[in-house]
Amino acid sequence: MRTKIFVGLQTHNLFTILGNVLVATLKIAPPNSYALILGVSSGFGGHTAIELAKAGYNIFGVHLDRAVTMPIAEATKADIEKTGAKAIFFNVNAADEERRKEVIAGIKQEFASVQGEAPSIKVLMHSLAFGSLKMLIAENPADMLTQKQIEMTQDVMANSLVYWTQDVFQAKFFSRGARIFAMTSGGGSRVLPMYGGVSAAKSSLESYIRQLALELAPWGITANSVLAGVTDTAALRKIPGSDVLMDNATMRNPSHRLTTPDDVARLITLLTHEHANWLNGDVIRADGGENSVDVTWWKKEG
Ligand SMILES: NC(=O)c1ccc[n+]([C@@H]2O[C@H](COP(=O)([O-])OP(=O)(O)OC[C@H]3O[C@@H](n4cnc5c(N)ncnc54)[C@H](O)[C@@H]3O)[C@@H](O)[C@H]2O)c1
């Protein structure tokens, strides 16, 4: 009987200790740490915001939603708040300079109201999906990307990373050890029908990340691209032939399943840990090995 009680107590203590270690491991954000997520309402941005909130980050989120998709944005905000973190969302076009200045002013206002430790941005994530999906060349000019569409795709999906980083830096919101992540894809280095404009933007995004890694190193800020495997999101479903892409990825992926937004969210959250500070200027694959495989003999059933 005595032994039983003793073992019971030990087990209880062990669980308490393990629980504390787990909480300490997951709560990797120091007090008053914030993440700024561009593209927060769904997909990778939404899931990463929730995962970062669980790890102790407050969230500033930028998204572009109309009435139809607003419930998804509201659900993401509610999930962040459920963790006890703050969720301050701005429903604006991230590529509009005036709106960007308004968001920066909003962040300044929030920081001015914070008590205790000086608040700072520890994570900036670029996860915007807003590109024109057409051919570069077609017999019918209406089927080709226009100059305006190419420029808009480049602006939203690549250039905006630089403008946001510049403004956050100039406002002195970043703290030492801050992380920048930009979502890229296999299409940044390989071709896919209708993906020419987005592919060029992804190559630029990866290039900007390398340059930011170089230029921000003196401030201890790292910048990396995250290359996700094919993931069933609203943005993916807009790509012509997305069903073929999903089937192909399921066959190629060593785990024979698609990547999920949570696979990526958890990896990004881990990489915000201070022990990951030597990873810089890289393209990190978050794809379960999908992009290492060209041909597989595994066949999708049905
Ligand atoms: N889904 C995939 O298979 C996949 C794979 C690799 C990389 N990516 C990349 O990941 C990123 C996110 O894509 P997702 O699949 O999570 O898409 P998603 O459609 O679920 O999310 C896109 C987010 O961007 C926001 N947004 C779009 N345009 C905006 C604008 N102009 N201003 C402000 N917010 C805007 C939307 O409101 C939404 O929050 C994209 O860059 C995409 O290319 C996607």
The ligand as an SDF file (V2000), in Angstrom:
LIG
                    3D

 44 48  0  0  0  0  0  0  0  0999 V2000
   -0.8640   26.0630  -50.7580 N   0  0  0  0  0  0  0  0  0  0  0  0
    0.2580   25.5970  -51.2370 C   0  0  0  0  0  0  0  0  0  0  0  0
    0.3480   24.4780  -51.7390 O   0  0  0  0  0  0  0  0  0  0  0  0
    1.5140   26.4550  -51.1270 C   0  0  0  0  0  0  0  0  0  0  0  0
    2.7570   25.8170  -51.2330 C   0  0  0  0  0  0  0  0  0  0  0  0
    3.9030   26.5770  -51.1040 C   0  0  0  0  0  0  0  0  0  0  0  0
    3.8160   27.9420  -50.8790 C   0  0  0  0  0  0  0  0  0  0  0  0
    2.5990   28.5450  -50.7890 N   0  0  0  0  0  0  0  0  0  0  0  0
    2.5760   29.9860  -50.5330 C   0  0  0  0  0  0  0  0  0  0  0  0
    2.0990   30.2330  -49.2140 O   0  0  0  0  0  0  0  0  0  0  0  0
    1.5500   31.5560  -49.1640 C   0  0  0  0  0  0  0  0  0  0  0  0
    0.1910   31.5180  -48.4910 C   0  0  0  0  0  0  0  0  0  0  0  0
   -0.6680   30.7250  -49.2640 O   0  0  0  0  0  0  0  0  0  0  0  0
   -1.8470   29.8470  -48.6630 P   0  0  0  0  0  0  0  0  0  0  0  0
   -1.8500   28.6030  -49.4560 O   0  0  0  0  0  0  0  0  0  0  0  0
   -1.7430   29.7840  -47.1880 O   0  0  0  0  0  0  0  0  0  0  0  0
   -3.0860   30.7490  -49.1450 O   0  0  0  0  0  0  0  0  0  0  0  0
   -4.4320   31.2840  -48.4870 P   0  0  0  0  0  0  0  0  0  0  0  0
   -5.2660   31.7370  -49.6330 O   0  0  0  0  0  0  0  0  0  0  0  0
   -5.0090   30.3060  -47.5250 O   0  0  0  0  0  0  0  0  0  0  0  0
   -3.9480   32.5610  -47.6330 O   0  0  0  0  0  0  0  0  0  0  0  0
   -3.5750   33.7580  -48.2500 C   0  0  0  0  0  0  0  0  0  0  0  0
   -3.6420   34.8940  -47.2350 C   0  0  0  0  0  0  0  0  0  0  0  0
   -3.1740   36.0790  -47.8860 O   0  0  0  0  0  0  0  0  0  0  0  0
   -4.1100   37.1430  -47.6490 C   0  0  0  0  0  0  0  0  0  0  0  0
   -3.9520   38.0930  -48.7590 N   0  0  0  0  0  0  0  0  0  0  0  0
   -3.9380   37.8350  -50.0800 C   0  0  0  0  0  0  0  0  0  0  0  0
   -3.6920   38.9590  -50.7720 N   0  0  0  0  0  0  0  0  0  0  0  0
   -3.5360   39.9580  -49.8630 C   0  0  0  0  0  0  0  0  0  0  0  0
   -3.2600   41.3350  -49.9530 C   0  0  0  0  0  0  0  0  0  0  0  0
   -3.0810   41.9460  -51.1320 N   0  0  0  0  0  0  0  0  0  0  0  0
   -3.1690   42.0550  -48.8030 N   0  0  0  0  0  0  0  0  0  0  0  0
   -3.3740   41.4770  -47.5940 C   0  0  0  0  0  0  0  0  0  0  0  0
   -3.6220   40.1510  -47.4500 N   0  0  0  0  0  0  0  0  0  0  0  0
   -3.7090   39.4140  -48.5790 C   0  0  0  0  0  0  0  0  0  0  0  0
   -5.4590   36.4640  -47.5630 C   0  0  0  0  0  0  0  0  0  0  0  0
   -6.4090   37.3010  -46.9240 O   0  0  0  0  0  0  0  0  0  0  0  0
   -5.0720   35.2290  -46.7390 C   0  0  0  0  0  0  0  0  0  0  0  0
   -5.0140   35.5940  -45.3710 O   0  0  0  0  0  0  0  0  0  0  0  0
    1.5200   32.0790  -50.5900 C   0  0  0  0  0  0  0  0  0  0  0  0
    2.6590   32.8970  -50.7970 O   0  0  0  0  0  0  0  0  0  0  0  0
    1.6430   30.8030  -51.4140 C   0  0  0  0  0  0  0  0  0  0  0  0
    2.2240   31.0180  -52.6780 O   0  0  0  0  0  0  0  0  0  0  0  0
    1.4390   27.8270  -50.9100 C   0  0  0  0  0  0  0  0  0  0  0  0
  1  2  1  0
  2  3  2  0
  2  4  1  0
  4  5  1  0
  4 44  2  0
  5  6  2  0
  6  7  1  0
  7  8  2  0
  8  9  1  0
  8 44  1  0
  9 10  1  0
  9 42  1  0
 10 11  1  0
 11 12  1  0
 11 40  1  0
 12 13  1  0
 13 14  1  0
 14 15  2  0
 14 16  1  0
 14 17  1  0
 17 18  1  0
 18 19  2  0
 18 20  1  0
 18 21  1  0
 21 22  1  0
 22 23  1  0
 23 24  1  0
 23 38  1  0
 24 25  1  0
 25 26  1  0
 25 36  1  0
 26 27  1  0
 26 35  1  0
 27 28  2  0
 28 29  1  0
 29 30  1  0
 29 35  2  0
 30 31  1  0
 30 32  2  0
 32 33  1  0
 33 34  2  0
 34 35  1  0
 36 37  1  0
 36 38  1  0
 38 39  1  0
 40 41  1  0
 40 42  1  0
 42 43  1  0
M  CHG  2   8   1  16  -1
M  END
$$$$
